[in-house]
Amino acid sequence: MKIDFVSDVACPWCAVGLTALEQALQRIGPDIDIELSFQPFELNPDMPAEGEDAMQHLARKYGRTPEELQASRETIRQRGAAEGFEFGTRSRIWNTFDAHRLLHWAGLHSAAAQRALKMALLKAYHGQGENPGSSEVLLRLVAEQGLDVDSARSMLQSGQYAEEVRALERRWHSLGITAVPSVIVNDRHLIQGGQPSQSYEQALRQLAAG
């Protein structure tokens, strides 16, 4: 079974969704042969490198009051906790394009490397409030996953894979993906949003059964 997880590092529901999906896959175990890959999507492609205050950005983007934004954050925090993801304070929103280039690079090495790096990025931003656009942060996460830091540094400095990532983003937009996380199974079936692990498990077992 082929699973494409379309998401952005800046998306809190993507952290919830991926943690829940991982829980579902653990319960499924060897019952279904899963090929999981991560696809790029930017919620804020025009975000400058210095980022923006999170509350100000979200208030302007969605037209919500501080109280509404805080209530939404608490809902996400609770959903994350229910699946095993611990949210910290996310005071700023940054550009995530380099993070997507890095994930593309990791995916060329192995699916396991990409998978580990993706979760590390989500934890660094949503758990620790770190900047996923910072080369220092990105290279530290590369090292922590046991990947080649020198190769990653050269890639980030050169702008390599920029067009490949842009092309993938355009492809998912052209297929109608406008919100994340979006989980596409076998290029045909869409599971939208950060679902509970039980929902992912049930859906994947049903699809596997035909």
C-alpha positions as a LaTeX table, in Angstrom:
\begin{tabular}{lrrr}
\hline
Residue & $x$ (\AA) & $y$ (\AA) & $z$ (\AA) \\
\hline
Met1 & 0.00 & 0.00 & 0.00 \\
Lys2 & 1.40 & 3.38 & $-1.06$ \\
Ile3 & 0.72 & 6.31 & 1.26 \\
Asp4 & 1.61 & 9.92 & 0.43 \\
Phe5 & 1.45 & 12.21 & 3.45 \\
Val6 & 1.06 & 15.75 & 2.08 \\
Ser7 & 1.89 & 18.26 & 4.80 \\
Asp8 & 3.80 & 21.29 & 6.01 \\
Val9 & 6.18 & 21.45 & 8.96 \\
Ala10 & 4.36 & 24.63 & 10.04 \\
Cys11 & 1.00 & 22.82 & 10.29 \\
Pro12 & 0.06 & 21.72 & 13.84 \\
Trp13 & $-2.66$ & 19.38 & 12.58 \\
Cys14 & 0.02 & 17.67 & 10.50 \\
Ala15 & 1.91 & 16.88 & 13.71 \\
Val16 & $-1.29$ & 15.44 & 15.19 \\
Gly17 & $-2.09$ & 13.54 & 12.01 \\
Leu18 & 1.34 & 12.01 & 11.52 \\
Thr19 & 1.58 & 10.91 & 15.15 \\
Ala20 & $-1.86$ & 9.30 & 14.84 \\
Leu21 & $-0.95$ & 7.65 & 11.53 \\
Glu22 & 2.23 & 6.24 & 13.06 \\
Gln23 & 0.16 & 4.82 & 15.93 \\
Ala24 & $-2.20$ & 3.22 & 13.40 \\
Leu25 & 0.68 & 1.74 & 11.41 \\
Gln26 & 2.19 & 0.26 & 14.56 \\
Arg27 & $-1.09$ & $-1.51$ & 15.32 \\
Ile28 & $-1.44$ & $-2.71$ & 11.74 \\
Gly29 & 2.12 & $-4.07$ & 11.84 \\
Pro30 & 2.98 & $-6.61$ & 9.14 \\
Asp31 & $-0.67$ & $-7.09$ & 8.19 \\
Ile32 & $-0.26$ & $-4.50$ & 5.41 \\
Asp33 & 2.94 & $-3.70$ & 3.51 \\
Ile34 & 3.14 & 0.11 & 3.74 \\
Glu35 & 5.26 & 2.47 & 1.64 \\
Leu36 & 5.05 & 5.88 & 3.32 \\
Ser37 & 6.47 & 9.03 & 1.76 \\
Phe38 & 6.19 & 12.72 & 2.60 \\
Gln39 & 5.10 & 15.32 & 0.08 \\
Pro40 & 5.64 & 19.08 & 0.28 \\
Phe41 & 2.96 & 21.68 & 0.88 \\
Glu42 & 3.57 & 25.23 & 2.11 \\
Leu43 & 0.89 & 27.00 & 4.09 \\
Asn44 & 2.87 & 30.24 & 3.92 \\
Pro45 & 5.10 & 30.14 & 0.82 \\
Asp46 & 5.68 & 33.90 & 0.94 \\
Met47 & 6.74 & 33.97 & 4.58 \\
Pro48 & 10.04 & 35.91 & 4.91 \\
Ala49 & 13.07 & 34.28 & 6.47 \\
Glu50 & 12.71 & 36.28 & 9.69 \\
Gly51 & 9.21 & 34.88 & 10.16 \\
Glu52 & 6.23 & 36.55 & 11.83 \\
Asp53 & 4.56 & 36.53 & 15.21 \\
Ala54 & 2.25 & 33.52 & 15.17 \\
Met55 & $-0.79$ & 35.12 & 16.78 \\
Gln56 & $-0.60$ & 38.23 & 14.58 \\
His57 & $-0.22$ & 36.11 & 11.45 \\
Leu58 & $-3.10$ & 33.77 & 12.28 \\
Ala59 & $-5.38$ & 36.61 & 13.35 \\
Arg60 & $-4.82$ & 38.38 & 10.03 \\
Lys61 & $-5.02$ & 35.21 & 7.93 \\
Tyr62 & $-8.15$ & 33.72 & 9.47 \\
Gly63 & $-9.82$ & 36.78 & 10.98 \\
Arg64 & $-9.96$ & 35.28 & 14.48 \\
Thr65 & $-9.78$ & 36.93 & 17.87 \\
Pro66 & $-6.98$ & 36.14 & 20.34 \\
Glu67 & $-9.51$ & 34.20 & 22.42 \\
Glu68 & $-10.56$ & 32.10 & 19.43 \\
Leu69 & $-6.95$ & 31.42 & 18.49 \\
Gln70 & $-6.13$ & 30.37 & 22.05 \\
Ala71 & $-9.13$ & 28.03 & 22.13 \\
Ser72 & $-8.02$ & 26.50 & 18.83 \\
Arg73 & $-4.51$ & 25.98 & 20.18 \\
Glu74 & $-5.90$ & 24.26 & 23.25 \\
Thr75 & $-7.99$ & 21.92 & 21.07 \\
Ile76 & $-4.92$ & 21.03 & 19.03 \\
Arg77 & $-2.84$ & 20.55 & 22.18 \\
Gln78 & $-5.41$ & 18.13 & 23.59 \\
Arg79 & $-5.69$ & 16.20 & 20.33 \\
Gly80 & $-1.92$ & 15.94 & 20.17 \\
Ala81 & $-1.69$ & 14.72 & 23.75 \\
Ala82 & $-4.31$ & 12.06 & 23.04 \\
Glu83 & $-2.10$ & 10.67 & 20.27 \\
Gly84 & 1.22 & 11.11 & 22.07 \\
Phe85 & 2.48 & 14.41 & 20.61 \\
Glu86 & 3.44 & 17.13 & 23.10 \\
Phe87 & 2.97 & 20.69 & 21.88 \\
Gly88 & 5.09 & 23.48 & 23.28 \\
Thr89 & 4.97 & 27.23 & 22.67 \\
Arg90 & 5.04 & 28.23 & 19.01 \\
Ser91 & 5.51 & 31.99 & 19.11 \\
Arg92 & 6.57 & 32.53 & 15.49 \\
Ile93 & 5.82 & 31.13 & 12.06 \\
Trp94 & 8.75 & 30.75 & 9.68 \\
Asn95 & 9.35 & 29.84 & 6.05 \\
Thr96 & 9.56 & 26.05 & 5.63 \\
Phe97 & 10.86 & 25.73 & 2.06 \\
Asp98 & 14.36 & 24.65 & 3.10 \\
Ala99 & 12.84 & 22.06 & 5.42 \\
His100 & 10.96 & 20.63 & 2.44 \\
Arg101 & 14.15 & 20.58 & 0.36 \\
Leu102 & 15.86 & 18.74 & 3.20 \\
Leu103 & 13.04 & 16.19 & 3.41 \\
His104 & 13.27 & 15.65 & $-0.34$ \\
Trp105 & 17.02 & 15.07 & 0.02 \\
Ala106 & 16.46 & 12.62 & 2.87 \\
Gly107 & 13.84 & 10.74 & 0.86 \\
Leu108 & 16.39 & 10.13 & $-1.88$ \\
His109 & 18.53 & 8.34 & 0.72 \\
Ser110 & 15.77 & 6.21 & 2.22 \\
Ala111 & 12.13 & 6.28 & 3.24 \\
Ala112 & 13.17 & 5.59 & 6.83 \\
Ala113 & 15.51 & 8.60 & 6.88 \\
Gln114 & 12.80 & 10.87 & 5.51 \\
Arg115 & 10.27 & 9.53 & 8.00 \\
Ala116 & 12.57 & 10.08 & 10.99 \\
Leu117 & 13.56 & 13.56 & 9.84 \\
Lys118 & 9.95 & 14.57 & 9.28 \\
Met119 & 8.96 & 13.73 & 12.83 \\
Ala120 & 12.11 & 15.40 & 14.16 \\
Leu121 & 11.19 & 18.60 & 12.32 \\
Leu122 & 7.64 & 18.56 & 13.67 \\
Lys123 & 8.89 & 18.05 & 17.22 \\
Ala124 & 11.53 & 20.78 & 16.86 \\
Tyr125 & 8.99 & 23.36 & 15.71 \\
His126 & 5.75 & 22.39 & 17.44 \\
Gly127 & 7.36 & 20.96 & 20.54 \\
Gln128 & 10.35 & 23.26 & 21.07 \\
Gly129 & 9.42 & 26.36 & 19.06 \\
Glu130 & 12.58 & 26.14 & 16.95 \\
Asn131 & 12.93 & 27.72 & 13.51 \\
Pro132 & 12.53 & 25.04 & 10.78 \\
Gly133 & 14.02 & 27.47 & 8.28 \\
Ser134 & 17.29 & 27.81 & 10.18 \\
Ser135 & 20.23 & 25.95 & 8.66 \\
Glu136 & 21.66 & 25.48 & 12.15 \\
Val137 & 18.48 & 23.75 & 13.32 \\
Leu138 & 18.15 & 21.70 & 10.15 \\
Leu139 & 21.74 & 20.46 & 10.24 \\
Arg140 & 21.49 & 19.60 & 13.92 \\
Leu141 & 18.44 & 17.45 & 13.18 \\
Val142 & 20.30 & 15.82 & 10.29 \\
Ala143 & 23.13 & 14.92 & 12.66 \\
Glu144 & 20.71 & 13.60 & 15.27 \\
Gln145 & 19.20 & 11.26 & 12.68 \\
Gly146 & 22.64 & 9.96 & 11.74 \\
Leu147 & 22.55 & 11.45 & 8.24 \\
Asp148 & 25.43 & 13.06 & 6.33 \\
Val149 & 25.74 & 16.61 & 7.65 \\
Asp150 & 28.27 & 17.75 & 5.03 \\
Ser151 & 26.05 & 16.54 & 2.20 \\
Ala152 & 23.02 & 18.24 & 3.75 \\
Arg153 & 24.94 & 21.50 & 4.24 \\
Ser154 & 26.09 & 21.52 & 0.62 \\
Met155 & 22.55 & 20.89 & $-0.56$ \\
Leu156 & 21.07 & 23.68 & 1.56 \\
Gln157 & 23.72 & 26.19 & 0.51 \\
Ser158 & 23.42 & 25.36 & $-3.18$ \\
Gly159 & 19.66 & 25.66 & $-3.54$ \\
Gln160 & 19.55 & 22.08 & $-4.86$ \\
Tyr161 & 16.13 & 20.40 & $-5.24$ \\
Ala162 & 14.31 & 23.74 & $-5.19$ \\
Glu163 & 12.67 & 23.13 & $-8.57$ \\
Glu164 & 11.87 & 19.53 & $-7.71$ \\
Val165 & 10.06 & 20.61 & $-4.56$ \\
Arg166 & 8.22 & 23.41 & $-6.40$ \\
Ala167 & 7.13 & 20.91 & $-9.05$ \\
Leu168 & 5.79 & 18.53 & $-6.41$ \\
Glu169 & 3.91 & 21.36 & $-4.71$ \\
Arg170 & 2.33 & 22.35 & $-8.03$ \\
Arg171 & 1.37 & 18.74 & $-8.68$ \\
Trp172 & $-0.51$ & 18.37 & $-5.41$ \\
His173 & $-2.25$ & 21.70 & $-5.93$ \\
Ser174 & $-3.27$ & 20.61 & $-9.43$ \\
Leu175 & $-4.77$ & 17.45 & $-7.95$ \\
Gly176 & $-7.00$ & 19.53 & $-5.71$ \\
Ile177 & $-5.07$ & 19.42 & $-2.45$ \\
Thr178 & $-5.73$ & 22.74 & $-0.72$ \\
Ala179 & $-5.47$ & 21.75 & 2.96 \\
Val180 & $-3.15$ & 19.59 & 5.03 \\
Pro181 & $-2.61$ & 17.02 & 6.23 \\
Ser182 & $-3.90$ & 15.11 & 3.24 \\
Val183 & $-3.23$ & 11.38 & 3.16 \\
Ile184 & $-3.46$ & 9.83 & $-0.30$ \\
Val185 & $-3.59$ & 6.05 & $-0.48$ \\
Asn186 & $-2.56$ & 4.27 & $-3.68$ \\
Asp187 & $-2.93$ & 7.52 & $-5.67$ \\
Arg188 & $-6.73$ & 7.19 & $-5.40$ \\
His189 & $-8.15$ & 7.52 & $-1.90$ \\
Leu190 & $-7.99$ & 10.73 & 0.16 \\
Ile191 & $-8.11$ & 10.87 & 3.95 \\
Gln192 & $-8.33$ & 14.52 & 4.93 \\
Gly193 & $-7.26$ & 16.20 & 8.15 \\
Gly194 & $-5.59$ & 15.12 & 11.36 \\
Gln195 & $-7.70$ & 12.06 & 12.09 \\
Pro196 & $-7.54$ & 9.94 & 15.28 \\
Ser197 & $-5.36$ & 6.85 & 15.01 \\
Gln198 & $-8.39$ & 4.58 & 15.14 \\
Ser199 & $-9.85$ & 6.30 & 12.07 \\
Tyr200 & $-6.62$ & 5.89 & 10.12 \\
Glu201 & $-6.35$ & 2.25 & 11.09 \\
Gln202 & $-9.93$ & 1.48 & 10.13 \\
Ala203 & $-9.62$ & 3.29 & 6.79 \\
Leu204 & $-6.35$ & 1.59 & 5.84 \\
Arg205 & $-7.62$ & $-1.87$ & 6.77 \\
Gln206 & $-10.77$ & $-1.32$ & 4.73 \\
Leu207 & $-8.79$ & $-0.13$ & 1.72 \\
Ala208 & $-6.37$ & $-3.05$ & 2.00 \\
Ala209 & $-9.29$ & $-5.47$ & 2.09 \\
Gly210 & $-10.55$ & $-4.03$ & $-1.19$ \\
\hline
\end{tabular}
